[in-house]
Amino acid sequence: MQQLDVTTDTLYIVNSPKTKSMDSYYRTKSINPAVFLGIDIANILKIETSYSAGSHRKKNHDPAYYYYSVGDVLLTDNNIRHETISLDFKPYMHLKSIDENLFGFIILGASYNKIKIDEKEDTIFYTSKKSASIYKISPAIGIGAEYLVSPHLSLRTQLKYTYFQQKTGNPDLYLKKINNITNLNFGAAYYF
């Protein structure tokens, strides 16, 4: 699962007590596939590269969102697409005191992120489309655990935080900045 933490422009938006803020509206969670490939060095360090891609699409037709100037109802259709390539160093240790087959690890790495944002808004008077693209290499940290089911197969989970802090570069978008990206992964690993 992936979550984007964002900052939006609320200058032109009025929020009623029954609606969430635009920041909450854009804070997206999605389930995306990921592929990992790596090597184990001396039973103390794993070096992995991974690729993931996905999209987050949200539509909003809430009469609580109004323009200050005209007061017309706003229908928004937002699509955020992303691709991420990561390189992670994972020092790990055997957690024998808990279980003979359990290992814990920390993650130190970097991610190349490509994010495409498309916003479309419809009002009574017009339709507008806005977009932006972001390309950035960012540092990442995290933790994880792996459980050996057999000598060649393990189940694992990891939580990784990528420090992003990037403005979208388009002043017309409601989405102004992506602050960070958080990934929670569950999966299986096969060892040759």
Secondary structure, DSSP 8 states (H G I E B T S, - for coil): -EEEEEEE--TT----TTS--HHHHH-EEE---EEEEEEEETTTEEEEEEEEEEEEEEEEEEEEEE-TTT--EEEEEEEEEEEEEEEEEEEEEE-TTT-TTEEEEEEEEEEEEEEEEEEEEE-SS-EEEEEEEEEEEEEEEEEEEEEEEETTEEEEEEEEEEEEEEE-S-TT-SEEEEEEEEEEEEEEEE--
